[in-house]
């Protein structure tokens, strides 16, 4: 477990947060360093209550919960941090440690080689990053095409024409990936089980048959909501219904 607190992120936070959230962040970080994790959590959550978010905030909050062996909150906030920064190795590493505290060990349905490769590629960046790459490649295409168009030498015209083709292809791919990532974010809702133990039911009512048990910290996909119940799907494809208060959506 890496005891990393994003001290350097204070400069980033300073530029975003108002004076009060900045002071809270500093106090929380100091409390964390002093081993007062309850106080750190209290201050971090005050910042969240003001609708201020950042990778550093979620990461530090998850670390504080992890130190107190809070299974579900630590996993939840590591996942929130990953949503903002999918490629952060420190977050991934600490999340794996937090997941070791879970009781449920659910195997993921294996994907085919090509589907897995494409999914991993799309997941490399979030929607905003892919959108910016689309803009950058489109500008690059225009610039390179103009150089090609006004070039006199045949060799240069071939070079810049080829580069412009590469740019437009990358632009199209980035746009497709941005669109796919957006759809994933909109259509694939996930949640973390927060109840220590919850029975998963076959139907969304209190009289329904109980299929199996889940425990805190388990990540599930949210399929639909109905009358205080949520239909969930596990990574192995198993589905069922749980009460809405048993989980917290990411």
Backbone as CSV, one residue per row, in Angstrom:
resi,resn,N_x,N_y,N_z,CA_x,CA_y,CA_z,C_x,C_y,C_z
1,UNK,0.856,-1.210,0.000,0.000,0.000,0.000,0.875,1.237,0.000
2,UNK,0.680,2.086,-0.977,1.492,3.296,-1.065,0.859,4.408,-0.248
3,UNK,1.616,4.944,0.694,1.130,6.035,1.539,1.368,7.365,0.851
4,UNK,0.767,7.513,-0.313,0.998,8.713,-1.107,-0.132,9.696,-0.876
5,UNK,0.215,10.890,-0.514,-0.749,11.977,-0.416,-0.312,13.039,-1.405
6,UNK,-1.211,13.517,-2.186,-0.858,14.430,-3.259,-0.592,15.827,-2.715
7,UNK,0.548,16.000,-2.067,0.912,17.323,-1.563,1.073,18.281,-2.727
8,UNK,1.715,17.795,-3.788,1.933,18.662,-4.945,0.623,19.110,-5.555
9,UNK,-0.414,18.311,-5.351,-1.704,18.663,-5.938,-2.314,19.891,-5.284
10,UNK,-1.756,20.333,-4.169,-2.266,21.552,-3.536,-2.200,22.738,-4.489
11,UNK,-1.154,22.760,-5.320,-1.043,23.858,-6.275,-2.167,23.791,-7.298
12,UNK,-2.533,22.560,-7.662,-3.654,22.393,-8.574,-4.960,22.759,-7.893
13,UNK,-5.111,22.277,-6.664,-6.329,22.552,-5.917,-6.493,24.044,-5.667
14,UNK,-5.368,24.721,-5.401,-5.415,26.157,-5.129,-6.018,26.934,-6.281
15,UNK,-5.722,26.484,-7.484,-6.210,27.198,-8.661,-7.686,26.954,-8.914
16,UNK,-8.256,25.904,-8.255,-9.646,25.555,-8.511,-10.534,25.899,-7.330
17,UNK,-10.050,25.549,-6.144,-10.887,25.722,-4.961,-10.836,27.166,-4.451
18,UNK,-11.904,27.567,-3.824,-11.927,28.861,-3.158,-11.088,28.764,-1.896
19,UNK,-10.979,29.875,-1.191,-10.102,29.917,-0.028,-10.504,28.895,1.023
20,UNK,-11.793,28.768,1.290,-12.238,27.851,2.335,-11.931,26.399,1.969
21,UNK,-12.272,25.916,0.785,-11.901,24.541,0.416,-10.392,24.316,0.410
22,UNK,-9.633,25.346,0.022,-8.178,25.207,0.027,-7.676,24.978,1.453
23,UNK,-8.210,25.744,2.388,-7.803,25.581,3.787,-8.217,24.222,4.323
24,UNK,-9.409,23.766,3.932,-9.874,22.452,4.353,-8.964,21.357,3.811
25,UNK,-8.549,21.510,2.557,-7.671,20.514,1.946,-6.334,20.457,2.679
26,UNK,-5.803,21.620,3.009,-4.530,21.667,3.739,-4.673,21.038,5.120
27,UNK,-5.782,21.351,5.791,-6.013,20.787,7.123,-6.182,19.273,7.054
28,UNK,-6.907,18.808,6.015,-7.130,17.377,5.853,-5.823,16.651,5.581
29,UNK,-4.994,17.242,4.732,-3.708,16.635,4.401,-2.809,16.566,5.632
30,UNK,-2.829,17.627,6.431,-2.035,17.632,7.655,-2.550,16.580,8.645
31,UNK,-3.881,16.482,8.743,-4.467,15.486,9.640,-4.101,14.078,9.185
32,UNK,-4.107,13.856,7.876,-3.720,12.550,7.336,-2.272,12.231,7.697
33,UNK,-1.396,13.193,7.488,0.020,12.988,7.794,0.260,12.748,9.279
34,UNK,-0.631,13.310,10.116,-0.512,13.130,11.558,-1.174,11.832,12.038
35,UNK,-1.784,11.106,11.106,-2.445,9.856,11.474,-3.852,10.030,11.990
36,UNK,-4.382,11.253,11.902,-5.756,11.513,12.334,-6.672,11.359,11.122
37,UNK,-6.938,10.111,10.757,-7.654,9.836,9.515,-9.129,10.229,9.587
38,UNK,-9.738,10.121,10.774,-11.137,10.544,10.905,-11.281,12.033,10.602
39,UNK,-10.346,12.849,11.129,-10.392,14.293,10.879,-10.131,14.589,9.408
40,UNK,-9.222,13.849,8.800,-8.929,14.040,7.385,-10.178,13.765,6.551
41,UNK,-10.868,12.682,6.865,-12.090,12.333,6.135,-13.143,13.416,6.301
42,UNK,-13.282,13.911,7.513,-14.266,14.966,7.782,-14.006,16.205,6.918
43,UNK,-12.751,16.609,6.825,-12.422,17.802,6.030,-12.563,17.547,4.533
44,UNK,-12.124,16.390,4.079,-12.275,16.068,2.660,-13.747,16.040,2.263
45,UNK,-14.591,15.470,3.127,-16.016,15.389,2.812,-16.680,16.761,2.839
46,UNK,-16.159,17.667,3.650,-16.682,19.043,3.623,-16.409,19.687,2.270
47,UNK,-15.244,19.389,1.702,-14.924,19.924,0.369,-15.884,19.338,-0.666
48,UNK,-16.138,18.028,-0.578,-17.059,17.387,-1.519,-18.465,17.962,-1.403
49,UNK,-18.859,18.324,-0.201,-20.197,18.886,0.005,-20.367,20.232,-0.692
50,UNK,-19.241,20.858,-1.064,-19.274,22.128,-1.785,-19.141,21.911,-3.294
51,UNK,-19.328,20.653,-3.727,-19.255,20.291,-5.145,-17.892,20.577,-5.755
52,UNK,-16.835,20.432,-4.965,-15.469,20.588,-5.455,-14.849,19.200,-5.564
53,UNK,-14.343,18.867,-6.739,-13.764,17.538,-6.925,-12.413,17.640,-7.617
54,UNK,-11.576,16.634,-7.403,-10.304,16.501,-8.101,-9.794,15.086,-7.865
55,UNK,-8.871,14.656,-8.683,-8.266,13.341,-8.496,-7.615,13.247,-7.128
56,UNK,-6.878,14.296,-6.735,-6.178,14.299,-5.454,-7.150,14.176,-4.290
57,UNK,-8.284,14.852,-4.384,-9.264,14.815,-3.306,-9.818,13.403,-3.126
58,UNK,-10.254,12.790,-4.216,-10.790,11.432,-4.133,-9.722,10.437,-3.671
59,UNK,-8.514,10.590,-4.184,-7.430,9.676,-3.856,-7.080,9.742,-2.372
60,UNK,-6.936,10.953,-1.856,-6.593,11.119,-0.444,-7.714,10.638,0.468
61,UNK,-8.956,10.896,0.055,-10.101,10.442,0.841,-10.145,8.913,0.877
62,UNK,-9.866,8.282,-0.260,-9.827,6.816,-0.316,-8.712,6.275,0.583
63,UNK,-7.545,6.933,0.539,-6.426,6.502,1.385,-6.787,6.558,2.866
64,UNK,-7.464,7.628,3.257,-7.847,7.780,4.670,-8.815,6.678,5.087
65,UNK,-9.792,6.371,4.218,-10.731,5.292,4.519,-10.017,3.946,4.571
66,UNK,-9.049,3.755,3.681,-8.299,2.504,3.673,-7.544,2.310,4.990
67,UNK,-6.967,3.396,5.495,-6.218,3.322,6.749,-7.112,2.874,7.906
68,UNK,-8.407,3.175,7.793,-9.354,2.809,8.841,-10.086,1.506,8.518
69,UNK,-9.632,0.816,7.463,-10.235,-0.456,7.042,-11.702,-0.310,6.649
70,UNK,-12.042,0.839,6.092,-13.387,1.052,5.570,-13.416,0.517,4.136
71,UNK,-13.921,-0.679,3.966,-13.821,-1.370,2.685,-14.543,-0.628,1.565
72,UNK,-15.851,-0.458,1.720,-16.644,0.142,0.648,-16.237,1.580,0.322
73,UNK,-16.090,2.472,1.317,-15.710,3.850,0.985,-14.356,3.964,0.299
74,UNK,-13.380,3.158,0.725,-12.057,3.251,0.099,-12.123,2.831,-1.366
75,UNK,-12.815,1.730,-1.652,-12.957,1.286,-3.042,-13.747,2.301,-3.845
76,UNK,-14.812,2.817,-3.245,-15.654,3.795,-3.942,-14.852,5.009,-4.374
77,UNK,-14.061,5.587,-3.489,-13.347,6.821,-3.823,-12.128,6.562,-4.716
78,UNK,-11.523,5.373,-4.627,-10.484,5.045,-5.616,-11.096,4.961,-7.009
79,UNK,-12.280,4.374,-7.095,-12.975,4.282,-8.381,-13.334,5.674,-8.902
80,UNK,-13.764,6.567,-8.008,-14.082,7.937,-8.418,-12.830,8.644,-8.932
81,UNK,-11.696,8.402,-8.284,-10.439,9.001,-8.727,-10.053,8.477,-10.106
82,UNK,-10.284,7.177,-10.337,-9.949,6.580,-11.634,-10.835,7.130,-12.747
83,UNK,-12.053,7.498,-12.412,-12.922,8.100,-13.432,-12.332,9.401,-13.961
84,UNK,-11.652,10.133,-13.084,-11.037,11.394,-13.493,-9.666,11.183,-14.123
85,UNK,-8.972,10.145,-13.693,-7.618,9.892,-14.196,-7.421,8.383,-14.384
86,UNK,-7.913,7.840,-15.509,-7.929,6.385,-15.714,-6.552,5.734,-15.770
87,UNK,-5.500,6.493,-16.030,-4.175,5.906,-16.227,-3.245,6.060,-15.034
88,UNK,-3.743,6.549,-13.921,-2.900,6.770,-12.752,-2.546,5.440,-12.095
89,UNK,-1.281,5.081,-12.128,-0.834,3.792,-11.597,-0.930,3.727,-10.073
90,UNK,-0.732,4.843,-9.381,-0.846,4.853,-7.922,-2.271,4.528,-7.490
91,UNK,-3.244,5.105,-8.194,-4.644,4.829,-7.868,-4.963,3.364,-8.121
92,UNK,-4.536,2.850,-9.270,-4.791,1.442,-9.598,-4.160,0.515,-8.567
93,UNK,-2.943,0.852,-8.164,-2.238,0.019,-7.204,-2.950,0.012,-5.854
94,UNK,-3.341,1.193,-5.370,-4.008,1.266,-4.075,-5.402,0.642,-4.119
95,UNK,-6.065,0.767,-5.274,-7.372,0.133,-5.430,-7.249,-1.385,-5.309
96,UNK,-6.201,-1.944,-5.879,-6.010,-3.402,-5.795,-5.813,-3.838,-4.345
97,UNK,-5.123,-3.021,-3.542,-4.957,-3.335,-2.127,-6.301,-3.261,-1.400
98,UNK,-7.087,-2.233,-1.716,-8.393,-2.081,-1.073,-9.316,-3.239,-1.439
99,UNK,-9.249,-3.689,-2.679,-10.115,-4.785,-3.119,-9.763,-6.099,-2.422
100,UNK,-8.549,-6.207,-1.916,-8.165,-7.419,-1.181,-8.928,-7.548,0.133
101,UNK,-9.552,-6.445,0.586,-10.333,-6.496,1.822,-11.741,-7.025,1.584
102,UNK,-12.147,-7.143,0.326,-13.498,-7.611,0.018,-13.670,-9.083,0.381
103,UNK,-14.896,-9.455,0.665,-15.230,-10.857,0.893,-15.554,-11.547,-0.428
104,UNK,-16.321,-10.871,-1.275,-16.747,-11.470,-2.538,-15.599,-11.498,-3.545
105,UNK,-15.400,-12.662,-4.130,-14.406,-12.815,-5.202,-15.149,-13.301,-6.439
106,UNK,-15.448,-12.366,-7.325,-16.262,-12.666,-8.503,-15.394,-12.594,-9.746
107,UNK,-15.380,-13.664,-10.502,-14.573,-13.700,-11.717,-15.263,-12.928,-12.838
108,UNK,-14.471,-12.223,-13.605,-15.003,-11.452,-14.723,-15.131,-12.342,-15.951
109,UNK,-16.227,-12.136,-16.684,-16.418,-12.892,-17.921,-15.314,-12.514,-18.899
110,UNK,-14.539,-13.498,-19.368,-13.428,-13.166,-20.274,-13.919,-12.631,-21.609
111,UNK,-13.216,-11.635,-22.132,-13.556,-11.063,-23.426,-12.611,-11.617,-24.487
112,UNK,-13.070,-11.580,-25.729,-12.223,-12.043,-26.819,-11.025,-11.119,-26.964
113,UNK,-9.983,-11.609,-27.600,-8.749,-10.832,-27.727,-8.961,-9.490,-28.377
114,UNK,-9.704,-9.454,-29.499,-9.922,-8.203,-30.221,-10.793,-7.248,-29.416
115,UNK,-11.881,-7.769,-28.837,-12.781,-6.914,-28.051,-12.062,-6.331,-26.846
116,UNK,-11.225,-7.163,-26.211,-10.477,-6.690,-25.056,-9.484,-5.610,-25.450
117,UNK,-8.818,-5.792,-26.589,-7.833,-4.826,-27.049,-8.487,-3.481,-27.361
118,UNK,-9.644,-3.523,-28.045,-10.353,-2.296,-28.396,-10.865,-1.597,-27.145
119,UNK,-11.412,-2.381,-26.219,-11.932,-1.810,-24.977,-10.825,-1.154,-24.156
120,UNK,-9.671,-1.810,-24.102,-8.535,-1.238,-23.369,-8.056,0.050,-24.017
121,UNK,-8.072,0.080,-25.350,-7.639,1.276,-26.070,-8.583,2.441,-25.809
122,UNK,-9.885,2.185,-25.874,-10.876,3.235,-25.624,-10.787,3.732,-24.191
123,UNK,-10.501,2.825,-23.270,-10.456,3.177,-21.851,-9.162,3.883,-21.452
124,UNK,-8.233,3.996,-22.401,-6.963,4.653,-22.101,-7.182,6.089,-21.644
125,UNK,-8.116,6.784,-22.296,-8.420,8.176,-21.946,-9.915,8.326,-21.717
126,UNK,-10.290,9.371,-20.994,-11.700,9.651,-20.813,-12.239,10.429,-22.010
127,UNK,-13.525,10.734,-21.950,-14.189,11.392,-23.076,-13.535,12.723,-23.434
128,UNK,-13.202,13.526,-22.424,-12.614,14.844,-22.678,-11.270,14.744,-23.397
129,UNK,-10.457,13.777,-22.996,-9.146,13.601,-23.636,-9.297,13.214,-25.105
130,UNK,-10.194,12.264,-25.377,-10.414,11.858,-26.768,-10.966,13.026,-27.593
131,UNK,-11.822,13.847,-26.988,-12.377,15.000,-27.705,-11.269,15.999,-28.056
132,UNK,-10.370,16.247,-27.091,-9.251,17.158,-27.366,-8.324,16.599,-28.436
133,UNK,-8.082,15.297,-28.407,-7.243,14.681,-29.434,-7.891,14.819,-30.811
134,UNK,-9.213,14.714,-30.850,-9.931,14.907,-32.121,-9.685,16.305,-32.672
135,UNK,-9.764,17.289,-31.803,-9.536,18.677,-32.217,-8.090,18.876,-32.676
136,UNK,-7.146,18.344,-31.913,-5.724,18.498,-32.254,-5.408,17.863,-33.599
137,UNK,-5.896,16.637,-33.816,-5.631,15.956,-35.088,-6.317,16.648,-36.263
138,UNK,-7.500,17.233,-36.012,-8.185,17.942,-37.089,-7.417,19.204,-37.486
139,UNK,-6.884,19.915,-36.480,-6.058,21.097,-36.765,-4.788,20.678,-37.492
140,UNK,-4.197,19.558,-37.044,-2.998,19.048,-37.710,-3.270,18.693,-39.153
141,UNK,-4.418,18.091,-39.412,-4.781,17.745,-40.795,-4.880,18.978,-41.669
142,UNK,-5.560,20.015,-41.161,-5.725,21.248,-41.939,-4.373,21.881,-42.245
143,UNK,-3.521,21.965,-41.221,-2.198,22.578,-41.393,-1.358,21.798,-42.391
144,UNK,-1.333,20.484,-42.258,-0.527,19.654,-43.150,-1.070,19.677,-44.576
145,UNK,-2.386,19.712,-44.717,-2.963,19.748,-46.063,-2.644,21.070,-46.757
146,UNK,-2.671,22.156,-45.981,-2.333,23.460,-46.565,-0.873,23.491,-47.011
147,UNK,0.013,22.921,-46.205,1.428,22.857,-46.590,1.576,22.019,-47.852
148,UNK,0.865,20.892,-47.910,0.888,20.041,-49.104,0.393,20.816,-50.336
149,UNK,-0.708,21.537,-50.156,-1.337,22.223,-51.273,-0.430,23.305,-51.864
150,UNK,0.283,24.011,-50.984,1.107,25.121,-51.457,2.563,24.728,-51.716
151,UNK,2.907,23.488,-51.447,4.278,23.041,-51.717,4.505,22.903,-53.221
152,UNK,5.738,23.170,-53.615,6.097,23.076,-55.037,6.830,21.774,-55.326
153,UNK,7.710,21.397,-54.417,8.513,20.195,-54.634,7.651,18.938,-54.490
154,UNK,7.851,18.006,-55.406,7.062,16.772,-55.421,7.269,15.948,-54.160
155,UNK,8.538,15.881,-53.702,8.838,15.093,-52.516,8.091,15.634,-51.301
156,UNK,8.089,16.957,-51.147,7.389,17.562,-50.008,5.889,17.353,-50.105
157,UNK,5.366,17.464,-51.333,3.927,17.271,-51.513,3.526,15.859,-51.106
158,UNK,4.330,14.856,-51.482,4.031,13.479,-51.102,4.096,13.292,-49.580
159,UNK,5.135,13.879,-48.977,5.321,13.743,-47.534,4.155,14.346,-46.764
160,UNK,3.812,15.590,-47.081,2.763,16.270,-46.324,1.376,15.727,-46.649
161,UNK,1.217,15.205,-47.856,-0.066,14.560,-48.179,-0.240,13.298,-47.343
162,UNK,0.835,12.531,-47.223,0.789,11.303,-46.413,0.523,11.635,-44.943
163,UNK,1.223,12.678,-44.455,1.021,13.076,-43.057,-0.394,13.598,-42.810
164,UNK,-0.945,14.283,-43.787,-2.309,14.789,-43.639,-3.315,13.639,-43.607
165,UNK,-3.051,12.602,-44.404,-3.921,11.423,-44.383,-3.863,10.738,-43.015
166,UNK,-2.659,10.618,-42.464,-2.512,10.018,-41.141,-3.271,10.839,-40.104
167,UNK,-3.178,12.148,-40.206,-3.852,13.030,-39.246,-5.367,12.886,-39.312
168,UNK,-5.915,12.820,-40.526,-7.374,12.713,-40.642,-7.860,11.355,-40.169
169,UNK,-7.046,10.315,-40.392,-7.410,8.979,-39.896,-7.417,8.969,-38.369
170,UNK,-6.376,9.562,-37.764,-6.314,9.653,-36.307,-7.444,10.512,-35.745
171,UNK,-7.793,11.552,-36.488,-8.898,12.418,-36.079,-10.208,11.633,-36.041
172,UNK,-10.453,10.834,-37.077,-11.678,10.034,-37.150,-11.711,8.997,-36.040
173,UNK,-10.566,8.322,-35.819,-10.500,7.320,-34.759,-10.727,7.943,-33.388
174,UNK,-10.126,9.106,-33.148,-10.305,9.793,-31.866,-11.762,10.172,-31.650
175,UNK,-12.410,10.618,-32.726,-13.831,10.972,-32.639,-14.677,9.745,-32.295
176,UNK,-14.381,8.630,-32.952,-15.121,7.386,-32.679,-14.909,6.942,-31.239
177,UNK,-13.650,7.005,-30.780,-13.352,6.592,-29.409,-14.009,7.522,-28.395
178,UNK,-14.036,8.823,-28.714,-14.698,9.780,-27.823,-16.187,9.461,-27.729
179,UNK,-16.785,9.156,-28.881,-18.209,8.815,-28.922,-18.481,7.542,-28.125
180,UNK,-17.621,6.532,-28.298,-17.786,5.277,-27.572,-17.598,5.473,-26.069
181,UNK,-16.611,6.275,-25.697,-16.363,6.535,-24.281,-17.532,7.282,-23.663
182,UNK,-18.108,8.217,-24.423,-19.271,8.959,-23.943,-20.449,8.011,-23.714
183,UNK,-20.659,7.099,-24.667,-21.747,6.132,-24.521,-21.530,5.220,-23.325
184,UNK,-20.280,4.825,-23.119,-19.964,3.986,-21.966,-20.284,4.702,-20.664
185,UNK,-19.931,5.988,-20.599,-20.180,6.766,-19.391,-21.666,6.984,-19.161
186,UNK,-22.418,7.150,-20.256,-23.846,7.430,-20.132,-24.666,6.168,-19.891
187,UNK,-24.286,5.085,-20.556,-25.101,3.873,-20.528,-24.637,2.841,-19.503
188,UNK,-23.371,2.888,-19.138,-22.844,1.921,-18.170,-22.661,2.580,-16.812
189,UNK,-23.654,2.416,-15.970,-23.607,2.969,-14.624,-23.145,1.880,-13.663
190,UNK,-22.153,2.225,-12.831,-21.654,1.264,-11.858,-21.911,1.777,-10.446
191,UNK,-21.812,0.860,-9.502,-22.040,1.213,-8.105,-21.209,0.286,-7.220
192,UNK,-21.030,0.713,-5.971,-20.320,-0.086,-4.979,-21.306,-0.456,-3.873
193,UNK,-21.326,-1.729,-3.498,-22.179,-2.169,-2.399,-21.631,-1.597,-1.089
194,UNK,-22.484,-0.887,-0.340,-22.063,-0.269,0.915,-22.594,-1.007,2.144
195,UNK,-23.637,-1.793,1.964,-24.151,-2.563,3.087,-23.204,-3.726,3.386
196,UNK,-22.994,-3.998,4.674,-22.050,-5.055,5.066,-22.405,-6.389,4.410
197,UNK,-23.712,-6.697,4.375,-24.179,-7.912,3.694,-25.589,-7.665,3.193
198,UNK,-25.856,-8.009,1.958,-27.164,-7.781,1.359,-27.571,-8.987,0.522
199,UNK,-28.835,-9.365,0.633,-29.356,-10.474,-0.161,-29.815,-9.956,-1.518
200,UNK,-29.348,-10.588,-2.570,-29.765,-10.247,-3.927,-31.005,-11.064,-4.259
201,UNK,-32.057,-10.388,-4.724,-33.346,-11.028,-4.936,-33.637,-11.222,-6.420
202,UNK,-34.587,-12.102,-6.694,-34.957,-12.408,-8.077,-35.895,-11.362,-8.666
203,UNK,-36.628,-10.633,-7.802,-37.592,-9.630,-8.249,-37.505,-8.406,-7.341
204,UNK,-37.989,-7.248,-7.846,-37.910,-6.009,-7.055,-39.052,-5.843,-6.059
205,UNK,-39.164,-6.769,-5.108,-40.146,-6.634,-4.035,-39.653,-7.401,-2.816
206,UNK,-40.206,-7.078,-1.662,-39.723,-7.640,-0.398,-40.056,-9.119,-0.228
207,UNK,-40.968,-9.641,-1.031,-41.361,-11.048,-0.899,-40.615,-11.944,-1.880
208,UNK,-39.751,-11.356,-2.684,-39.068,-12.134,-3.720,-38.068,-13.115,-3.120
209,UNK,-37.793,-14.154,-3.890,-36.822,-15.163,-3.467,-35.419,-14.579,-3.449
210,UNK,-34.641,-14.960,-2.474,-33.263,-14.495,-2.346,-32.329,-15.451,-3.077
211,UNK,-31.535,-14.890,-3.995,-30.673,-15.727,-4.833,-29.310,-15.981,-4.200
212,UNK,-28.663,-14.925,-3.737,-27.325,-15.056,-3.149,-27.020,-13.802,-2.339
213,UNK,-25.892,-13.813,-1.655,-25.493,-12.687,-0.817,-24.327,-11.927,-1.444
214,UNK,-24.330,-10.623,-1.248,-23.189,-9.789,-1.612,-22.718,-9.044,-0.369
215,UNK,-21.454,-8.633,-0.399,-20.883,-7.941,0.752,-20.273,-6.605,0.328
216,UNK,-19.994,-5.772,1.307,-19.520,-4.414,1.028,-18.240,-4.418,0.186
217,UNK,-18.178,-3.409,-0.686,-17.000,-3.233,-1.523,-17.117,-3.827,-2.913
218,UNK,-18.124,-4.672,-3.139,-18.286,-5.303,-4.447,-18.791,-4.280,-5.470
219,UNK,-18.163,-4.272,-6.631,-18.563,-3.377,-7.704,-19.580,-4.075,-8.593
220,UNK,-20.674,-3.378,-8.888,-21.739,-3.949,-9.717,-22.132,-2.950,-10.802
221,UNK,-22.703,-3.478,-11.871,-23.276,-2.623,-12.915,-24.745,-2.390,-12.603
222,UNK,-25.191,-1.168,-12.750,-26.588,-0.815,-12.503,-27.345,-0.864,-13.826
223,UNK,-28.362,-1.720,-13.893,-29.126,-1.889,-15.129,-30.397,-1.053,-15.162
224,UNK,-31.110,-1.013,-14.034,-32.329,-0.208,-13.975,-32.767,-0.006,-12.531
225,UNK,-33.612,1.004,-12.327,-34.190,1.298,-11.013,-35.685,1.055,-11.060
226,UNK,-36.218,0.528,-9.951,-37.664,0.309,-9.903,-38.148,0.264,-8.465
227,UNK,-38.946,1.239,-8.094,-39.661,1.238,-6.824,-38.768,0.941,-5.625
228,UNK,-37.643,1.675,-5.538,-36.757,1.506,-4.400,-35.780,0.357,-4.519
229,UNK,-35.820,-0.354,-5.650,-34.891,-1.451,-5.901,-34.036,-1.129,-7.123
230,UNK,-32.880,-1.759,-7.192,-31.966,-1.570,-8.317,-31.597,-2.937,-8.890
231,UNK,-31.732,-3.064,-10.197,-31.307,-4.300,-10.859,-29.817,-4.193,-11.151
232,UNK,-29.064,-5.178,-10.674,-27.608,-5.129,-10.823,-27.103,-6.322,-11.626
233,UNK,-25.895,-6.175,-12.126,-25.230,-7.277,-12.819,-23.789,-7.358,-12.328
234,UNK,-23.356,-8.561,-11.984,-21.989,-8.767,-11.535,-21.071,-8.961,-12.735
235,UNK,-19.772,-8.919,-12.476,-18.796,-9.048,-13.560,-18.825,-10.412,-14.226
236,UNK,-19.450,-11.405,-13.567,-19.568,-12.726,-14.182,-20.886,-12.905,-14.932
237,UNK,-21.686,-11.819,-15.018,-22.939,-11.859,-15.761,-24.166,-12.148,-14.919
238,UNK,-23.998,-12.503,-13.646,-25.133,-12.788,-12.772,-25.919,-11.515,-12.478
239,UNK,-27.254,-11.617,-12.515,-28.110,-10.458,-12.300,-29.057,-10.689,-11.129
240,UNK,-29.565,-9.583,-10.580,-30.531,-9.665,-9.491,-30.927,-8.276,-9.035
241,UNK,-31.750,-8.227,-7.997,-32.254,-6.954,-7.481,-31.807,-6.754,-6.033
242,UNK,-31.423,-5.526,-5.704,-31.092,-5.166,-4.325,-31.787,-3.857,-3.990
243,UNK,-31.935,-3.593,-2.718,-32.529,-2.328,-2.308,-31.577,-1.177,-2.638
244,UNK,-32.162,-0.068,-3.018,-31.380,1.072,-3.490,-30.392,1.576,-2.441
245,UNK,-30.783,1.533,-1.174,-29.909,2.065,-0.126,-28.706,1.168,0.150
246,UNK,-28.659,-0.002,-0.463,-27.549,-0.933,-0.218,-26.298,-0.581,-1.003
247,UNK,-26.438,0.321,-1.968,-25.291,0.650,-2.811,-25.164,2.149,-3.011
248,UNK,-24.022,2.526,-3.558,-23.750,3.929,-3.871,-23.226,4.010,-5.291
249,UNK,-23.923,4.744,-6.134,-23.567,4.818,-7.541,-22.310,5.667,-7.761
250,UNK,-21.477,5.215,-8.682,-20.249,5.947,-9.007,-20.559,7.118,-9.935
